[in-house]
């Protein structure tokens, strides 16, 4: 008999620690980003940082960034004004638990 294994991504991400550099965001979007490009990031960001409300308003928060570079690879030349790794001691600290 094969036992089904399930993984709750939210629980796994909750063990990680984030040191957020409030004074120096490592990801900055352009003013008025292209909706189609933004939709790519809604679908592909593993941390779910890019969101659209039912009214159509977009939001983004770099604080929970996993530093994977997905947004940079998909849309770096279109809607990202800045993407860089956080300064030393800042950003995500992965913890396995």
N, CA, C and O of each residue as an XYZ file, in Angstrom:
388
protein
N       0.839     -1.180      0.000
C       0.000      0.000      0.000
C       0.889      1.251      0.000
O       1.841      1.344      0.775
N       0.572      2.191     -0.862
C       1.330      3.431     -0.964
C       0.650      4.486     -0.104
O      -0.544      4.755     -0.242
N       1.438      5.075      0.787
C       0.916      6.125      1.655
C       1.010      7.466      0.935
O       2.050      7.810      0.374
N      -0.083      8.213      0.958
C      -0.103      9.527      0.323
C       0.598     10.527      1.232
O       0.302     10.611      2.424
N       1.517     11.273      0.665
C       2.260     12.285      1.405
C       1.811     13.654      0.919
O       1.799     13.929     -0.281
N       1.447     14.498      1.856
C       1.064     15.855      1.484
C       2.013     16.841      2.159
O       2.498     16.607      3.266
N       2.261     17.937      1.471
C       3.134     18.979      1.990
C       2.360     20.286      1.979
O       1.805     20.676      0.952
N       2.324     20.957      3.110
C       1.684     22.254      3.206
C       2.767     23.314      3.031
O       3.601     23.512      3.914
N       2.748     23.989      1.892
C       3.774     24.972      1.569
C       3.778     26.111      2.573
O       4.846     26.579      2.969
N       2.603     26.566      2.992
C       2.538     27.669      3.954
C       3.225     27.296      5.271
O       3.911     28.122      5.873
N       3.039     26.051      5.714
C       3.699     25.608      6.944
C       5.213     25.565      6.766
O       5.950     25.950      7.674
N       5.678     25.110      5.628
C       7.123     25.049      5.375
C       7.729     26.446      5.306
O       8.811     26.680      5.844
N       7.041     27.375      4.650
C       7.550     28.742      4.549
C       7.536     29.445      5.906
O       8.345     30.341      6.147
N       6.629     29.046      6.786
C       6.514     29.697      8.090
C       7.744     29.470      8.958
O       7.991     30.257      9.872
N       8.523     28.422      8.704
C       9.713     28.179      9.522
C      10.886     29.053      9.073
O      11.853     29.213      9.817
N      10.814     29.614      7.876
C      11.874     30.496      7.397
C      11.821     31.826      8.146
O      10.769     32.240      8.632
N      12.966     32.480      8.228
C      13.052     33.769      8.914
C      13.364     34.851      7.881
O      14.207     34.661      7.005
N      12.683     35.974      7.993
C      12.879     37.083      7.063
C      13.353     38.310      7.827
O      12.662     38.781      8.731
N      14.523     38.834      7.475
C      15.013     40.109      7.987
C      14.801     41.132      6.886
O      15.536     41.157      5.899
N      13.811     41.961      7.056
C      13.409     42.897      6.008
C      14.135     44.223      6.172
O      14.118     44.824      7.247
N      14.764     44.668      5.111
C      15.432     45.969      5.080
C      14.410     47.003      4.610
O      14.243     47.238      3.413
N      13.734     47.612      5.579
C      12.666     48.569      5.256
C      13.190     49.798      4.513
O      12.461     50.400      3.724
N      14.444     50.173      4.756
C      15.002     51.384      4.155
C      15.496     51.159      2.729
O      15.655     52.119      1.976
N      15.742     49.910      2.347
C      16.323     49.631      1.037
C      15.680     48.388      0.416
O      16.239     47.295      0.506
N      14.507     48.546     -0.214
C      13.868     47.383     -0.838
C      14.738     46.808     -1.952
O      15.306     47.557     -2.746
N      14.843     45.504     -2.012
C      15.695     44.878     -3.031
C      14.957     44.642     -4.345
O      15.577     44.326     -5.361
N      13.627     44.796     -4.326
C      12.830     44.722     -5.549
C      11.949     45.966     -5.607
O      11.241     46.285     -4.652
N      12.002     46.656     -6.732
C      11.174     47.843     -6.944
C      10.515     47.703     -8.307
O      11.179     47.424     -9.306
N       9.202     47.899     -8.336
C       8.464     47.854     -9.599
C       8.409     49.233    -10.234
O       8.499     50.249     -9.545
N       8.261     49.260    -11.547
C       8.064     50.528    -12.250
C       6.697     51.076    -11.873
O       5.824     50.336    -11.422
N       6.521     52.368    -12.061
C       5.197     52.958    -11.877
C       4.279     52.417    -12.964
O       4.674     52.325    -14.126
N       3.072     52.065    -12.593
C       2.061     51.577    -13.532
C       2.560     50.375    -14.351
O       2.696     50.483    -15.570
N       2.833     49.231    -13.701
C       3.331     48.057    -14.431
C       2.300     47.497    -15.405
O       1.094     47.587    -15.175
N       2.785     46.929    -16.475
C       1.935     46.329    -17.501
C       1.110     45.197    -16.873
O       1.678     44.306    -16.242
N      -0.217     45.221    -17.036
C      -1.067     44.201    -16.405
C      -0.748     42.768    -16.834
O      -0.803     41.855    -16.010
N      -0.420     42.559    -18.098
C      -0.111     41.207    -18.574
C       1.178     40.686    -17.942
O       1.269     39.511    -17.586
N       2.162     41.553    -17.806
C       3.417     41.166    -17.166
C       3.188     40.895    -15.679
O       3.749     39.949    -15.124
N       2.377     41.713    -15.046
C       2.074     41.526    -13.632
C       1.365     40.188    -13.420
O       1.630     39.490    -12.442
N       0.469     39.836    -14.333
C      -0.250     38.566    -14.228
C       0.697     37.374    -14.281
O       0.442     36.362    -13.630
N       1.784     37.472    -15.041
C       2.789     36.408    -15.060
C       3.324     36.159    -13.657
O       3.499     35.018    -13.230
N       3.578     37.252    -12.955
C       4.159     37.140    -11.626
C       3.146     36.661    -10.595
O       3.510     35.975     -9.640
N       1.890     37.014    -10.776
C       0.842     36.479     -9.907
C       0.835     34.955     -9.993
O       0.706     34.268     -8.979
N       0.973     34.442    -11.192
C       0.936     32.992    -11.409
C       2.216     32.283    -10.996
O       2.164     31.134    -10.556
N       3.353     32.931    -11.126
C       4.634     32.227    -10.998
C       5.422     32.486     -9.729
O       6.290     31.680     -9.395
N       5.171     33.555     -9.012
C       5.950     33.841     -7.802
C       5.657     32.773     -6.745
O       4.517     32.658     -6.296
N       6.663     31.991     -6.340
C       6.398     30.920     -5.371
C       6.007     31.432     -3.988
O       5.405     30.692     -3.210
N       6.336     32.673     -3.667
C       5.974     33.242     -2.373
C       4.629     33.962     -2.418
O       4.123     34.376     -1.375
N       4.041     34.119     -3.603
C       2.749     34.787     -3.733
C       2.789     36.256     -3.376
O       1.859     36.773     -2.757
N       3.859     36.934     -3.760
C       4.026     38.343     -3.390
C       3.260     39.306     -4.291
O       3.015     40.452     -3.914
N       2.889     38.850     -5.457
C       2.180     39.692     -6.419
C       0.709     39.308     -6.380
O       0.369     38.139     -6.556
N      -0.166     40.282     -6.150
C      -1.593     39.988     -5.986
C      -2.443     41.005     -6.739
O      -2.033     42.136     -6.998
N      -3.654     40.544     -7.080
C      -4.653     41.421     -7.688
C      -5.953     41.222     -6.907
O      -6.406     40.093     -6.716
N      -6.545     42.327     -6.458
C      -7.797     42.260     -5.699
C      -8.959     41.990     -6.662
O      -8.806     42.134     -7.875
N     -10.109     41.601     -6.126
C     -11.287     41.410     -6.988
C     -11.658     42.668     -7.770
O     -12.264     42.583     -8.839
N     -11.295     43.829     -7.237
C     -11.583     45.094     -7.936
C     -10.552     45.398     -9.028
O     -10.722     46.348     -9.793
N      -9.490     44.600     -9.101
C      -8.473     44.804    -10.123
C      -7.240     45.552     -9.667
O      -6.317     45.758    -10.455
N      -7.205     45.966     -8.402
C      -6.042     46.680     -7.877
C      -4.899     45.693     -7.644
O      -5.117     44.580     -7.164
N      -3.690     46.108     -7.987
C      -2.532     45.244     -7.799
C      -1.780     45.629     -6.538
O      -1.802     46.783     -6.109
N      -1.109     44.634     -5.947
C      -0.269     44.896     -4.782
C       0.958     43.998     -4.847
O       0.935     42.919     -5.439
N       2.015     44.471     -4.227
C       3.280     43.742     -4.195
C       3.968     44.041     -2.884
O       3.971     45.184     -2.428
N       4.553     43.019     -2.267
C       5.285     43.203     -1.016
C       6.549     42.359     -1.080
O       6.475     41.132     -1.136
N       7.693     43.003     -1.071
C       8.964     42.286     -1.191
C       9.379     41.604      0.109
O      10.338     40.831      0.119
N       8.673     41.879      1.206
C       9.095     41.406      2.529
C       9.166     39.881      2.639
O       9.993     39.380      3.400
N       8.363     39.142      1.935
C       8.380     37.683      2.022
C       9.115     37.019      0.879
O       8.891     35.844      0.589
N       9.990     37.763      0.229
C      10.691     37.271     -0.956
C      11.603     36.092     -0.619
O      12.325     36.114      0.379
N      11.559     35.069     -1.462
C      12.410     33.886     -1.306
C      13.733     34.029     -2.057
O      14.571     33.129     -2.013
N      13.921     35.149     -2.740
C      15.156     35.455     -3.471
C      15.470     34.418     -4.553
O      16.636     34.123     -4.817
N      14.429     33.871     -5.171
C      14.616     32.838     -6.190
C      14.943     33.424     -7.558
O      15.561     32.756     -8.388
N      14.532     34.670     -7.799
C      14.809     35.314     -9.079
C      13.769     35.066    -10.153
O      13.967     35.468    -11.299
N      12.667     34.414     -9.815
C      11.626     34.139    -10.808
C      11.122     35.423    -11.452
O      10.974     35.482    -12.673
N      10.858     36.443    -10.658
C      10.347     37.703    -11.211
C      11.390     38.376    -12.105
O      11.049     38.974    -13.125
N      12.644     38.276    -11.720
C      13.721     38.876    -12.519
C      13.841     38.180    -13.869
O      14.027     38.832    -14.897
N      13.735     36.873    -13.862
C      13.858     36.112    -15.103
C      12.659     36.349    -16.011
O      12.825     36.539    -17.216
N      11.450     36.341    -15.450
C      10.245     36.493    -16.265
C      10.005     37.914    -16.739
O       9.600     38.123    -17.883
N      10.247     38.895    -15.879
C       9.822     40.265    -16.177
C      10.872     41.313    -15.860
O      10.539     42.492    -15.736
N      12.120     40.919    -15.726
C      13.165     41.857    -15.341
C      13.318     43.052    -16.246
O      13.673     44.140    -15.791
N      13.056     42.864    -17.518
C      13.239     43.982    -18.449
C      11.942     44.742    -18.715
O      11.932     45.694    -19.496
N      10.846     44.330    -18.071
C       9.573     44.978    -18.383
C       8.967     45.757    -17.224
O       8.606     46.920    -17.406
N       8.840     45.163    -16.042
C       8.161     45.876    -14.958
C       8.994     46.016    -13.689
O       8.533     46.595    -12.706
N      10.218     45.490    -13.704
C      11.066     45.656    -12.530
C      12.031     46.817    -12.736
O      12.846     46.804    -13.660
N      11.934     47.801    -11.886
C      12.882     48.912    -11.938
C      14.207     48.492    -11.306
O      15.279     48.932    -11.721
N      14.107     47.623    -10.282
C      15.299     47.189     -9.560
C      15.068     45.774     -9.034
O      14.000     45.462     -8.508
N      16.076     44.930     -9.182
C      16.105     43.610     -8.542
C      17.543     43.315     -8.184
O      18.418     43.269     -9.050
N      17.779     43.116     -6.903
C      19.115     42.747     -6.435
C      18.941     41.910     -5.171
O      17.885     41.944     -4.539
N      19.952     41.179     -4.816
C      19.880     40.435     -3.567
C      19.921     41.424     -2.407
O      20.555     42.473     -2.518
N      19.255     41.107     -1.295
C      19.305     41.995     -0.136
C      20.729     42.134      0.394
O      21.592     41.297      0.131
N      20.952     43.202      1.142
C      22.259     43.436      1.737
C      22.580     42.319      2.741
O      21.686     41.608      3.199
N      23.849     42.181      3.067
C      24.293     41.137      3.987
C      23.504     41.188      5.300
O      23.294     42.256      5.874
N      23.084     40.033      5.750
C      22.317     39.927      6.998
C      20.837     40.177      6.825
O      20.076     40.063      7.786
N      20.414     40.514      5.624
C      19.007     40.794      5.361
C      18.449     39.715      4.430
O      19.197     38.929      3.849
N      17.131     39.696      4.303
C      16.492     38.744      3.406
C      16.078     37.481      4.129
O      15.881     37.477      5.344
N      15.950     36.409      3.366
C      15.438     35.146      3.897
C      16.558     34.287      4.475
O      17.658     34.215      3.927
N      16.254     33.646      5.582
C      17.125     32.623      6.167
C      16.316     31.330      6.162
O      15.332     31.206      6.892
N      16.726     30.383      5.351
C      15.976     29.138      5.232
C      16.235     28.260      6.451
O      17.371     28.091      6.896
N      15.160     27.715      6.968
C      15.234     26.797      8.099
C      14.435     25.561      7.752
O      13.309     25.651      7.262
N      15.000     24.451      7.998
C      14.348     23.188      7.687
C      13.792     22.621      8.981
O      14.533     22.376      9.932
N      12.483     22.416      9.011
C      11.920     21.937     10.268
C      10.675     21.164     10.127
O      10.113     20.712     11.125
